[in-house]
Amino acid sequence: MIEDNPKILELADFVSSERLDLVEKKLTGQISQIASIIGEGVRTGEFNDCDAEKTAINISNALKFINYPPLAMAMLALGADLRKDTEGVVDLLLKGLQK
């Protein structure tokens, strides 16, 4: 796990603070790819009709907080309201995509 390797955490902290543009570019690309997959699934009937972009953001948020828990902790410590992010993830998990 990432949190077990202090060097990776140090690198992630540095990139997050010094090169936020790279982080945002990576996340934007990830969300776009996920939205494309969801859109194709909706088009072919494999997935229920949904807002592909919003669903992709929810999936990205879930992956981000699962893969890098210190990020969620840091955001909470800075006073971020993660209610919208977590509600979207919980809604997605409860409803699911697959018919």
C-alpha positions as CSV (number, residue, x, y, z in Angstrom):
1,M,0.0,0.0,0.0
2,I,1.1,3.5,-0.7
3,E,0.8,4.6,3.0
4,D,3.4,1.9,3.9
5,N,6.1,3.5,1.8
6,P,7.2,6.9,3.2
7,K,9.2,7.8,0.1
8,I,6.1,7.5,-2.2
9,L,4.1,9.5,0.3
10,E,6.9,12.2,0.3
11,L,6.9,12.3,-3.4
12,A,3.1,12.5,-3.6
13,D,3.1,15.3,-1.1
14,F,5.7,17.2,-3.0
15,V,4.0,16.8,-6.4
16,S,0.6,17.7,-4.8
17,S,2.0,20.9,-3.3
18,E,4.5,22.0,-6.0
19,R,2.9,20.7,-9.2
20,L,-0.8,20.7,-8.7
21,D,-1.2,21.3,-12.4
22,L,0.1,17.8,-13.0
23,V,-2.2,16.3,-10.5
24,E,-5.2,18.1,-12.0
25,K,-4.2,17.0,-15.5
26,K,-3.9,13.4,-14.4
27,L,-7.3,13.5,-12.6
28,T,-9.0,15.2,-15.6
29,G,-7.7,12.5,-17.9
30,Q,-8.8,9.8,-15.6
31,I,-12.3,11.2,-15.3
32,S,-12.5,11.6,-19.0
33,Q,-11.5,7.9,-19.6
34,I,-14.0,6.7,-17.0
35,A,-16.8,8.8,-18.4
36,S,-16.0,7.4,-21.9
37,I,-16.3,3.9,-20.6
38,I,-19.6,4.6,-18.8
39,G,-21.0,6.4,-21.8
40,E,-20.2,3.4,-24.0
41,G,-21.8,1.1,-21.5
42,V,-25.0,3.3,-21.4
43,R,-25.0,3.4,-25.3
44,T,-24.8,-0.4,-25.5
45,G,-27.3,-1.0,-22.8
46,E,-24.9,-2.6,-20.3
47,F,-25.3,0.3,-17.9
48,N,-28.3,2.2,-16.7
49,D,-28.8,5.6,-18.2
50,C,-26.9,8.1,-16.0
51,D,-24.8,11.3,-16.1
52,A,-21.5,9.7,-17.3
53,E,-19.4,12.7,-16.2
54,K,-20.9,13.0,-12.7
55,T,-20.6,9.2,-12.3
56,A,-17.0,9.3,-13.4
57,I,-16.2,12.0,-10.9
58,N,-17.8,9.9,-8.1
59,I,-15.7,6.9,-9.1
60,S,-12.6,9.0,-9.3
61,N,-13.3,10.4,-5.8
62,A,-13.8,6.9,-4.4
63,L,-10.5,5.6,-6.0
64,K,-8.6,8.7,-4.8
65,F,-9.7,8.3,-1.2
66,I,-9.2,4.5,-1.2
67,N,-5.8,4.6,-2.8
68,Y,-4.5,7.6,-0.8
69,P,-6.4,7.9,2.5
70,P,-4.1,10.7,3.8
71,L,-5.6,12.9,1.1
72,A,-9.1,12.6,2.6
73,M,-7.6,13.3,6.1
74,A,-5.7,16.3,4.9
75,M,-8.8,17.7,3.1
76,L,-10.9,17.3,6.3
77,A,-8.2,18.9,8.4
78,L,-8.2,21.9,6.1
79,G,-12.0,22.2,6.6
80,A,-13.1,20.7,3.3
81,D,-16.7,19.5,3.2
82,L,-16.5,16.1,1.7
83,R,-20.3,15.5,2.1
84,K,-21.0,16.0,-1.6
85,D,-18.1,13.7,-2.7
86,T,-19.0,11.0,-0.2
87,E,-22.8,11.2,-0.9
88,G,-22.1,10.7,-4.6
89,V,-19.9,7.7,-4.0
90,V,-22.4,6.1,-1.6
91,D,-25.3,6.7,-4.0
92,L,-23.2,5.1,-6.8
93,L,-22.4,2.1,-4.7
94,L,-26.0,1.6,-3.6
95,K,-27.6,2.1,-7.0
96,G,-24.9,0.6,-9.1
97,L,-24.4,0.9,-12.8
98,Q,-25.2,-2.5,-14.0
99,K,-28.8,-3.4,-14.9
